[in-house]
Amino acid sequence: MFKWGKRLVITAIVILLFATAIIYGVLSLSLPALDGRGSSRAIDNVVTIKRDALGQAIIDAQSMADAAYGLGFAHGQDRFFQMDLLRRNSAGELSELFGEAALKLDKKMRFHQLRKRSERMYAQLPAAQQLVLERYAQGVNEALQAQSMKSFEYLLTGAQMQPWQPVDSLLVIYSMYLDLQASTFERDMVLEQIEQLYSVEMREFLTQASEYQSALDGSEIPRDELAIPTLPSTAVNAQISEIIPNEEVGSNNWAVSGELTASGQPMLSDDMHLGLAVPVIWYRAQLNVADLQVTGVSLPGAPAIVVGSNNHIAWGFTNAYVDTSDWIRLNDDADVISVEEIIKIKGGQPYSYSFPKSDYGPVRSVNGQRYALSWVGHYDYALNLDLANLASAKSVTEAFNIADNAGMPVQNLVVVDTQGQIGWQPMGAIAARTNPSDAALTEADFQQAWFDNEPQRPRVMNPIDGRLWTGNARVISTQELERFGDGGYALGARQQQIRDRLFEQSQFNEQDFLALQLDNEARFLSKWQALLVATLEEQGSENNLELVQQWQGCACADSVGYTLVRYFRSAVIDTLFASIETQLGEHQLSLGPIRRNLEPASWQLLEDPSVWGLADKQTLLSKSFNLALARIRERHGDDIANWQWGKVNAMALKHPFAKQIPQLSQWLNMPITEGFGDSFMPAVQRPEFGASQRFIAQPGRLEQAIMAVPGGQSAHPLSPFYRVGFEQYATHQATPLLPSEATHRIEIRPAN
């Protein structure tokens, strides 16, 4: 009997190994070939696609159109499924891949009708830009055709691969629009409902200016303390629920002039904050076209270097957060048409539905009122490929000229050049309308200037102090704020800390800039730490008091005190604004889009909570701390060792398949890494969010330039380039921008 059992175990192991070998073999067949020769009718001259030790794509071509083909070929080999998700996301076509599970998201996206808009905008592009998109699409498709088997994602899902179309690249840019600007129109709707449910005074109270201001010209919004508006009696004693903040999609960038560097050349830093997952959003690439060389990161699906340097200039972006949308409050007799949509569903029948649309935009009803959304993404100036022209710019002035008309989500462009110039200017689509508003406008307030891109952009060039900085808070002057509006600016503590750090030194090198990118000092939370210390002293909670007193003043991996302070602040805010959050929830809304704005109002309310029928200050603070402890225990257990911030906020880059099939986690996910940063400080990091790249460069000295990306180039788990680069990023190493010696080479010749 024992022998038979042993034989069965051995047989099972053999079968398992055999099955594993088959799966491994099948997946191996879907790996793209990184060496070889081929031909194509889509190119005019020879194109080579090389890879270095990081898998960075090095494209050699004689024209930008041929370079676009090469970049498309590389993207198609390494990231096609990611590209497919991006185009389907904005078009509202994910249900074709994932069935009914994606239907709700598809309906949300169809509200904007972005495929139809992309097709219209593509037809209006200059012929040269259409050619670049066509060549790029041909490169993608020929890479797919060269594979002996479709990529592993399609093998696992059983989905069909659809060829890449030139217009799909515009849909990819639209996915970035939604990532960067959807919170703006969500914010406006929340503020409109606060005004409707409460008062204008309540809206102004909740969004009053904070102490954290750091505009480039030094101008400040007056901080006159506002009277606390009264709450309706029915709103008191609401259930306390967690107000989940919107991700502050944004970034840091800054620059200093040559007077502040040892080399005498200006220097730029840029780290864009986005969702972190496997694969990472960016793709390292270098384009060599005739006498032009540009190196940086590209977005799979789009034929451009998004952030990088051509050794004449170096540039980077942060989300600008000027106001790019308005809700229009429709009259009862407003003309509205019905838009019919059909969503194809994998494994099911097509889903048909309709939604209303007005002359001002698609329509949504909230609390019995119809609103139309006017958003820059809906207008013809939203998209073009002008961003790609930065690759050939040789000065800050040339970059600014390109920025004036670029069709992309509006960003803070910070750029430096070898001539010693540094500059800042908004780059991207800004409506020319002159009456941006936090709350909804009437139909009579709508301006036809919405149909035009803003021709006059604020800019700062070569400031006297030799320093520029942006961190998603207001950098424009208070006067310009009236013109361009507030699209959801960051609170400003992070940006202010960056500015202050830049003035603490008179000389910088690349390592100094990297240290600033990784700065996790908790200056912003110091007030909350002092408040919690006082609360615990009143409570007599000695153990917790000691942890908070020894919090280290940073988002440090081994700090339990930091975790307690962080949770305490959240619990206090949730308690103070519970009644408003509850009432907004009745209309499927939340304070989440404006949570970061609640800081000044929170401190003001803490002086007299009874105005809103809340408990006295000490009781409220004690209950808030108890709530914080309950939340920590619920999420991280009773073992205080697990309350260390590095574990609570551990960086966990996950593959979407692993989220659905946890058994795949060890093969698909990146290693979990101790958390080292947080919000409200330069080192922005949360479990699945943070710096999607770290870029530091001085044009003319790119041998010292840095480009760290939190993951590998390839999306295929059997590729040697699936994980490479992650460890360097996670351990804060200065990964070089420029590629190393090529280890793979593909040569493609014109077929004729």
C-alpha positions, -999 to 999 in steps of 0.1 A, spaced: 0 0 0 29 23 9 46 16 -24 14 24 -44 11 57 -25 47 66 -32 42 57 -69 11 79 -71 30 109 -55 58 104 -80 34 101 -109 16 133 -98 49 151 -96 59 139 -130 26 150 -145 29 184 -128 64 189 -141 53 178 -176 23 202 -175 46 230 -163 71 222 -191 43 224 -217 30 257 -203 65 271 -202 71 259 -238 39 274 -251 46 307 -233 81 307 -247 67 306 -282 50 339 -276 82 356 -267 92 381 -295 125 376 -314 149 404 -304 175 396 -331 172 391 -368 166 407 -402 135 415 -421 119 438 -447 89 461 -448 71 481 -474 62 507 -447 97 523 -444 119 544 -468 153 534 -454 169 509 -431 155 509 -395 174 491 -367 159 483 -333 185 474 -306 182 466 -269 207 472 -242 210 454 -208 179 471 -195 159 462 -226 159 499 -236 149 503 -272 175 521 -294 159 531 -327 181 541 -357 164 556 -387 168 583 -414 135 601 -408 110 606 -379 84 586 -399 107 556 -401 117 561 -364 80 560 -355 78 527 -374 107 514 -353 93 526 -320 59 510 -330 77 478 -337 94 478 -303 62 487 -285 43 460 -303 68 434 -293 70 443 -257 37 461 -246 9 454 -271 -16 442 -244 -10 473 -224 -16 494 -255 -48 475 -263 -61 482 -227 -53 519 -231 -72 523 -264 -101 502 -252 -103 520 -219 -109 555 -233 -131 541 -261 -153 522 -237 -145 488 -253 -131 467 -225 -162 445 -224 -150 430 -257 -120 416 -237 -135 410 -203 -172 405 -207 -199 420 -185 -174 428 -157 -162 458 -177 -196 470 -187 -200 497 -160 -166 512 -168 -174 511 -206 -206 530 -200 -187 556 -180 -163 561 -208 -189 561 -236 -202 593 -220 -174 611 -237 -176 593 -271 -139 595 -275 -135 570 -304 -157 592 -325 -138 623 -314 -105 607 -321 -115 598 -356 -126 633 -363 -94 648 -349 -72 623 -368 -88 635 -401 -78 671 -392 -42 664 -383 -14 677 -407 -4 652 -433 31 648 -416 15 638 -383 -9 614 -400 21 598 -417 39 593 -384 8 577 -369 4 554 -399 41 543 -398 38 537 -361 7 515 -366 25 496 -393 54 490 -370 31 477 -343 12 454 -366 43 440 -383 58 432 -349 26 412 -341 27 394 -375 64 384 -369 54 365 -336 50 328 -340 22 329 -313 1 357 -299 12 371 -266 5 353 -233 -22 377 -222 -43 367 -252 -35 330 -247 -48 332 -211 -79 352 -219 -87 336 -252 -93 371 -266 -86 381 -301 -58 406 -310 -71 434 -331 -47 453 -354 -35 487 -344 -50 516 -362 -35 551 -365 -64 566 -346 -58 543 -317 -27 563 -307 -51 593 -301 -72 570 -279 -41 562 -258 -36 600 -253 -72 602 -243 -66 576 -216 -40 599 -202 -65 628 -204 -89 608 -182 -62 598 -157 -51 634 -154 -83 654 -156 -113 633 -147 -109 644 -111 -114 680 -123 -150 676 -134 -157 652 -105 -145 680 -82 -167 706 -99 -198 685 -95 -191 679 -58 -187 717 -53 -218 724 -72 -238 700 -50 -223 714 -18 -235 749 -30 -270 735 -39 -274 714 -7 -259 740 17 -247 774 4 -221 793 -15 -205 801 19 -201 764 26 -184 758 -7 -160 787 0 -154 775 35 -144 740 24 -121 753 -3 -105 782 14 -68 790 8 -42 772 29 -9 783 44 9 762 18 14 786 -11 45 787 -33 36 805 -66 66 812 -88 61 850 -84 55 847 -46 19 860 -48 -4 846 -21 -42 843 -19 -54 862 12 -62 839 41 -89 858 59 -106 833 83 -141 826 70 -171 823 93 -181 786 98 -214 781 80 -242 764 100 -253 729 92 -289 719 89 -301 702 121 -309 671 101 -272 667 92 -259 663 127 -247 630 142 -242 612 109 -224 579 106 -186 583 102 -173 568 70 -139 570 54 -135 598 29 -114 582 2 -93 609 -15 -88 609 -53 -53 600 -62 -33 632 -66 -22 624 -101 5 649 -107 43 649 -102 73 670 -92 96 689 -114 121 717 -108 152 732 -124 181 754 -114 203 776 -136 240 770 -144 250 794 -116 238 768 -91 257 738 -106 294 729 -106 293 724 -144 278 757 -152 250 740 -170 213 742 -159 198 710 -144 163 696 -145 145 670 -123 112 653 -131 92 625 -114 57 619 -126 33 604 -101 9 579 -115 -5 545 -108 22 518 -104 15 483 -118 30 456 -139 39 465 -166 49 500 -157 34 528 -177 65 541 -194 89 525 -219 125 536 -222 137 545 -257 163 564 -276 156 577 -312 186 583 -334 174 602 -366 201 617 -388 220 641 -365 193 640 -338 194 618 -307 167 620 -281 165 597 -250 138 593 -225 105 575 -218 77 569 -242 41 559 -237 33 525 -254 7 534 -280 21 568 -289 50 577 -312 68 603 -290 94 607 -263 73 621 -235 100 632 -211 137 632 -218 166 651 -234 181 656 -269 213 670 -253 202 705 -264 173 707 -240 159 685 -212 122 687 -203 97 673 -178 61 676 -168 37 679 -139 -1 680 -141 -10 717 -143 -45 716 -127 -57 747 -143 -95 745 -148 -103 725 -179 -140 718 -174 -173 733 -164 -207 719 -158 -235 738 -174 -268 739 -155 -294 733 -182 -328 750 -183 -359 729 -183 -365 737 -220 -329 731 -231 -325 712 -264 -313 677 -257 -308 647 -281 -305 610 -273 -272 593 -282 -275 556 -289 -246 534 -280 -239 497 -285 -213 479 -264 -200 445 -276 -196 420 -248 -173 390 -249 -194 358 -245 -227 378 -245 -252 398 -265 -244 434 -274 -256 459 -248 -276 488 -262 -284 520 -242 -288 557 -247 -278 589 -229 -287 626 -234 -265 651 -250 -268 689 -254 -250 715 -275 -227 721 -245 -217 684 -241 -230 651 -227 -256 654 -200 -258 640 -164 -287 644 -139 -279 649 -103 -305 656 -76 -332 663 -102 -311 688 -122 -296 682 -156 -260 692 -162 -239 693 -194 -202 687 -193 -180 711 -212 -144 697 -211 -114 705 -232 -111 668 -241 -143 672 -261 -130 699 -284 -109 697 -316 -78 713 -301 -75 685 -276 -52 663 -296 -22 665 -320 13 652 -321 31 685 -314 46 670 -282 69 648 -304 84 680 -318 102 687 -285 127 660 -296 141 684 -322 139 717 -301 173 733 -293 163 759 -269 138 769 -242 123 794 -266 117 767 -293 101 745 -267 78 773 -256 67 778 -292 59 741 -295 40 742 -262 17 770 -273 -3 747 -296 3 712 -284 -28 690 -282 -24 671 -249 -36 672 -213 -23 706 -200 10 702 -181 35 723 -163 64 722 -188 98 729 -172 127 730 -197 164 738 -196 189 742 -224 226 742 -231 225 780 -237 219 784 -199 182 791 -200 155 776 -178 118 781 -182 82 771 -172 50 773 -192 17 754 -194 17 730 -224 -15 715 -236 -51 723 -243 -66 752 -223 -100 766 -233 -100 803 -243 -131 809 -222 -125 835 -195 -149 826 -167 -137 793 -151 -159 783 -122 -158 759 -93 -196 755 -94 -219 750 -124 -226 778 -149 -259 788 -164 -265 784 -201 -262 822 -204 -227 820 -189 -214 796 -216 -188 813 -238 -182 803 -274 -145 807 -267 -147 771 -254 -142 761 -290 -108 778 -292 -74 770 -276 -60 797 -253 -34 816 -273 -18 836 -244 1 814 -219 17 826 -187 54 818 -186 85 823 -164 120 824 -180 153 827 -164 141 839 -129 166 861 -110 170 835 -82 178 807 -108 152 783 -95 119 769 -108 95 744 -92 61 728 -97 43 702 -77 7 703 -88 -2 733 -65 -7 768 -79 24 782 -96 6 809 -115 1 843 -100 -31 852 -81 -41 874 -110 -36 845 -135 -56 823 -112 -87 843 -118 -82 838 -155 -72 801 -156 -91 788 -126 -85 760 -101 -89 725 -116 -81 708 -83 -47 720 -72 -28 700 -47 -28 714 -11 7 727 -17 27 713 12 48 691 -12 55 719 -36 64 743 -8 88 718 7 105 714 -27 108 752 -31 122 755 4 148 727 -2 159 745 -34 167 776 -14 186 757 13 215 751 -11 236 772 -34 251 743 -54 235 712 -68 245 680 -87 226 650 -99 228 632 -65 215 663 -47 184 663 -70 179 625 -65 181 631 -27 153 657 -31 132 634 -51 135 609 -22 129 635 6 104 620 30 105 645 58 70 649 73 70 687 76 33 689 68 22 663 95 42 679 123 12 700 134 -9 668 135 18 650 154 18 678 181 -20 676 183 -19 638 188 8 641 215 -14 665 234 -44 642 229 -26 612 242 -12 631 271 -48 640 280 -58 604 276 -29 591 296 -21 566 269 16 562 277 25 534 252 10 551 222 23 585 234 59 572 234 55 558 198 41 591 186 68 612 204 95 590 187 79 592 152 111 604 136 94 632 117 95 612 84 76 586 65 104 562 75 100 524 71 104 516 108 82 543 122 50 532 140 44 567 152 41 580 117 14 555 110 -5 566 141 -3 603 131 -13 595 95 -44 575 106 -53 600 133 -54 629 108 -77 609 85 -100 599 114 -103 635 126 -113 648 91 -137 619 86 -154 628 119 -156 665 113 -172 662 79 -192 630 84 -226 648 79 -216 664 46 -201 631 34 -233 613 43 -255 637 25 -233 637 -6 -234 599 -6 -272 601 -11 -264 615 -45 -236 590 -53 -210 617 -46 -182 621 -20 -159 647 -5 -130 626 -19 -123 649 -49 -118 679 -25 -105 660 6 -70 677 3 -87 711 4 -103 704 38 -71 711 58 -77 748 67 -114 741 75 -104 712 97 -82 733 119 -108 760 121 -136 736 131 -114 720 157 -114 753 176 -151 750 181 -166 717 170 -199 725 187 -208 748 159 -216 717 139 -231 699 169 -200 678 174 -185 668 207 -161 691 225 -126 692 211 -109 667 235 -137 642 232 -137 645 194 -99 640 192 -99 610 216 -127 593 197 -109 600 164 -77 584 178 -97 553 189 -112 552 154 -77 554 139 -66 525 161 -96 504 151 -88 509 114 -52 500 119 -60 468 138 -87 459 112 -62 463 83 -29 453 99 -37 431 129 -28 436 166 10 431 162 25 465 165 55 454 144 31 453 115 21 489 121 55 502 109 50 526 80 72 506 57 48 476 60 16 496 61 26 516 30 46 488 13 51 493 -25 33 465 -43 34 465 -80 8 440 -92 -1 425 -126 -38 428 -134 -40 390 -140 -25 384 -105 -52 404 -89 -78 381 -105 -58 349 -100 -37 353 -69 -19 320 -76 0 339 -104 13 365 -80 48 351 -75 54 349 -113 38 382 -123 41 407 -95 72 427 -85 86 420 -50 69 438 -22 91 466 -10 91 486 22 74 520 19 95 550 23 73 580 13 37 593 14 16 622 3 24 659 11 62 654 7 85 652 -23 88 614 -20 53 605 -30 46 568 -26 16 546 -18 12 509 -23 3 512 -60 10 548 -67 41 570 -68 70 582 -90 65 564 -123 100 575 -133 128 596 -118 146 618 -143 175 641 -137 196 657 -165 219 685 -176 219 689 -214 255 686 -225 263 662 -196 239 633 -203 266 608 -192 256 617 -156 219 618 -163 195 596 -144 163 577 -155 150 552 -131 118 533 -139 100 509 -115 99 479 -137 110 462 -168 106 470 -205 88 438 -215 54 427 -203 62 390 -209 71 372 -177 96 350 -194 115 379 -209 149 388 -194 135 424 -194 104 417 -174 119 427 -140 152 443 -148 153 479 -135 129 473 -106 155 466 -80 175 497 -89 144 518 -86 133 502 -53 167 507 -38 169 543 -50 199 537 -74 208 563 -100 200 543 -131 216 559 -162 195 577 -188 217 568 -217 216 532 -230 245 508 -224 260 487 -252 234 469 -273 229 432 -267 202 426 -293 197 439 -328 169 438 -354 175 452 -389 145 460 -411 151 470 -447 127 486 -473 110 458 -492 115 475 -525 
